[in-house]
Amino acid sequence: MRIRSASTADCDALWRIFQAVVAPGTSYAFAADTCREDGLAYFIGPGIESWVAEDEGRVVGMYKLVPNRRGMALASHVANASFMVEPGHAGRGIGKALGLHCLHEARRAGYLAIQFNFVVSTNTPAVTLWKKLGFEIVGTVPKAFRHREHGLVDVYVMHRFLDDIESDNRSEPVGC
């Protein structure tokens, strides 16, 4: 597997993954009928740094890294990121590889912490991965997500500092 910067040439692959992840209604707040333009704008566009994971030349995952509070200088030291892995490739370590890459890229970019604002509590693989990568649940928003199978479920705010991350992508963070 290889992780590289995303480009507009990846748009078809990004859209394929976006649709596959959003359609079940279990992990992202986007409507299943979100248009291509809006879905791609979430991952590719001005002020958004994005990467893709390739497996044998096929894009199978992606993430974006942005300031948690865009345009707010007094909060610019905290990053936010969003991840998607093609459902058929789940459980193969792609999410972990993207997560580790993101931690290093965030540190390299000068962020001091990362905060995820909307982790669906029933998305056990994501919650488990983020905890393994050093994130803590710092808040719970009750019944904030309309899960297609479970109805209204809680959403977590998860956070981690980056002081134990090297900015050169050579070491894994503490707790992995």
Secondary structure as a PSIPRED ss2 file (coil, helix, strand):
# PSIPRED VFORMAT (PSIPRED V4.0)

   1 M C   1.000  0.000  0.000
   2 R E   0.000  0.000  1.000
   3 I E   0.000  0.000  1.000
   4 R E   0.000  0.000  1.000
   5 S E   0.000  0.000  1.000
   6 A C   1.000  0.000  0.000
   7 S C   1.000  0.000  0.000
   8 T H   0.000  1.000  0.000
   9 A H   0.000  1.000  0.000
  10 D H   0.000  1.000  0.000
  11 C H   0.000  1.000  0.000
  12 D H   0.000  1.000  0.000
  13 A H   0.000  1.000  0.000
  14 L H   0.000  1.000  0.000
  15 W H   0.000  1.000  0.000
  16 R H   0.000  1.000  0.000
  17 I H   0.000  1.000  0.000
  18 F H   0.000  1.000  0.000
  19 Q H   0.000  1.000  0.000
  20 A H   0.000  1.000  0.000
  21 V H   0.000  1.000  0.000
  22 V H   0.000  1.000  0.000
  23 A C   1.000  0.000  0.000
  24 P C   1.000  0.000  0.000
  25 G C   1.000  0.000  0.000
  26 T C   1.000  0.000  0.000
  27 S C   1.000  0.000  0.000
  28 Y C   1.000  0.000  0.000
  29 A C   1.000  0.000  0.000
  30 F C   1.000  0.000  0.000
  31 A C   1.000  0.000  0.000
  32 A C   1.000  0.000  0.000
  33 D C   1.000  0.000  0.000
  34 T C   1.000  0.000  0.000
  35 C C   1.000  0.000  0.000
  36 R H   0.000  1.000  0.000
  37 E H   0.000  1.000  0.000
  38 D H   0.000  1.000  0.000
  39 G H   0.000  1.000  0.000
  40 L H   0.000  1.000  0.000
  41 A H   0.000  1.000  0.000
  42 Y H   0.000  1.000  0.000
  43 F H   0.000  1.000  0.000
  44 I C   1.000  0.000  0.000
  45 G C   1.000  0.000  0.000
  46 P C   1.000  0.000  0.000
  47 G C   1.000  0.000  0.000
  48 I C   1.000  0.000  0.000
  49 E E   0.000  0.000  1.000
  50 S E   0.000  0.000  1.000
  51 W E   0.000  0.000  1.000
  52 V E   0.000  0.000  1.000
  53 A E   0.000  0.000  1.000
  54 E E   0.000  0.000  1.000
  55 D E   0.000  0.000  1.000
  56 E C   1.000  0.000  0.000
  57 G C   1.000  0.000  0.000
  58 R E   0.000  0.000  1.000
  59 V E   0.000  0.000  1.000
  60 V E   0.000  0.000  1.000
  61 G E   0.000  0.000  1.000
  62 M E   0.000  0.000  1.000
  63 Y E   0.000  0.000  1.000
  64 K E   0.000  0.000  1.000
  65 L E   0.000  0.000  1.000
  66 V E   0.000  0.000  1.000
  67 P E   0.000  0.000  1.000
  68 N C   1.000  0.000  0.000
  69 R C   1.000  0.000  0.000
  70 R C   1.000  0.000  0.000
  71 G C   1.000  0.000  0.000
  72 M C   1.000  0.000  0.000
  73 A H   0.000  1.000  0.000
  74 L H   0.000  1.000  0.000
  75 A H   0.000  1.000  0.000
  76 S C   1.000  0.000  0.000
  77 H C   1.000  0.000  0.000
  78 V E   0.000  0.000  1.000
  79 A E   0.000  0.000  1.000
  80 N E   0.000  0.000  1.000
  81 A E   0.000  0.000  1.000
  82 S E   0.000  0.000  1.000
  83 F E   0.000  0.000  1.000
  84 M E   0.000  0.000  1.000
  85 V E   0.000  0.000  1.000
  86 E C   1.000  0.000  0.000
  87 P H   0.000  1.000  0.000
  88 G H   0.000  1.000  0.000
  89 H H   0.000  1.000  0.000
  90 A C   1.000  0.000  0.000
  91 G C   1.000  0.000  0.000
  92 R C   1.000  0.000  0.000
  93 G C   1.000  0.000  0.000
  94 I H   0.000  1.000  0.000
  95 G H   0.000  1.000  0.000
  96 K H   0.000  1.000  0.000
  97 A H   0.000  1.000  0.000
  98 L H   0.000  1.000  0.000
  99 G H   0.000  1.000  0.000
 100 L H   0.000  1.000  0.000
 101 H H   0.000  1.000  0.000
 102 C H   0.000  1.000  0.000
 103 L H   0.000  1.000  0.000
 104 H H   0.000  1.000  0.000
 105 E H   0.000  1.000  0.000
 106 A H   0.000  1.000  0.000
 107 R H   0.000  1.000  0.000
 108 R H   0.000  1.000  0.000
 109 A C   1.000  0.000  0.000
 110 G C   1.000  0.000  0.000
 111 Y C   1.000  0.000  0.000
 112 L C   1.000  0.000  0.000
 113 A E   0.000  0.000  1.000
 114 I E   0.000  0.000  1.000
 115 Q E   0.000  0.000  1.000
 116 F E   0.000  0.000  1.000
 117 N E   0.000  0.000  1.000
 118 F E   0.000  0.000  1.000
 119 V E   0.000  0.000  1.000
 120 V E   0.000  0.000  1.000
 121 S C   1.000  0.000  0.000
 122 T C   1.000  0.000  0.000
 123 N C   1.000  0.000  0.000
 124 T H   0.000  1.000  0.000
 125 P H   0.000  1.000  0.000
 126 A H   0.000  1.000  0.000
 127 V H   0.000  1.000  0.000
 128 T H   0.000  1.000  0.000
 129 L H   0.000  1.000  0.000
 130 W H   0.000  1.000  0.000
 131 K H   0.000  1.000  0.000
 132 K H   0.000  1.000  0.000
 133 L C   1.000  0.000  0.000
 134 G C   1.000  0.000  0.000
 135 F C   1.000  0.000  0.000
 136 E E   0.000  0.000  1.000
 137 I E   0.000  0.000  1.000
 138 V E   0.000  0.000  1.000
 139 G E   0.000  0.000  1.000
 140 T E   0.000  0.000  1.000
 141 V E   0.000  0.000  1.000
 142 P E   0.000  0.000  1.000
 143 K E   0.000  0.000  1.000
 144 A E   0.000  0.000  1.000
 145 F E   0.000  0.000  1.000
 146 R E   0.000  0.000  1.000
 147 H E   0.000  0.000  1.000
 148 R C   1.000  0.000  0.000
 149 E C   1.000  0.000  0.000
 150 H C   1.000  0.000  0.000
 151 G E   0.000  0.000  1.000
 152 L E   0.000  0.000  1.000
 153 V E   0.000  0.000  1.000
 154 D E   0.000  0.000  1.000
 155 V E   0.000  0.000  1.000
 156 Y E   0.000  0.000  1.000
 157 V E   0.000  0.000  1.000
 158 M E   0.000  0.000  1.000
 159 H E   0.000  0.000  1.000
 160 R E   0.000  0.000  1.000
 161 F E   0.000  0.000  1.000
 162 L C   1.000  0.000  0.000
 163 D C   1.000  0.000  0.000
 164 D C   1.000  0.000  0.000
 165 I C   1.000  0.000  0.000
 166 E C   1.000  0.000  0.000
 167 S C   1.000  0.000  0.000
 168 D C   1.000  0.000  0.000
 169 N C   1.000  0.000  0.000
 170 R C   1.000  0.000  0.000
 171 S C   1.000  0.000  0.000
 172 E C   1.000  0.000  0.000
 173 P C   1.000  0.000  0.000
 174 V C   1.000  0.000  0.000
 175 G C   1.000  0.000  0.000
 176 C C   1.000  0.000  0.000
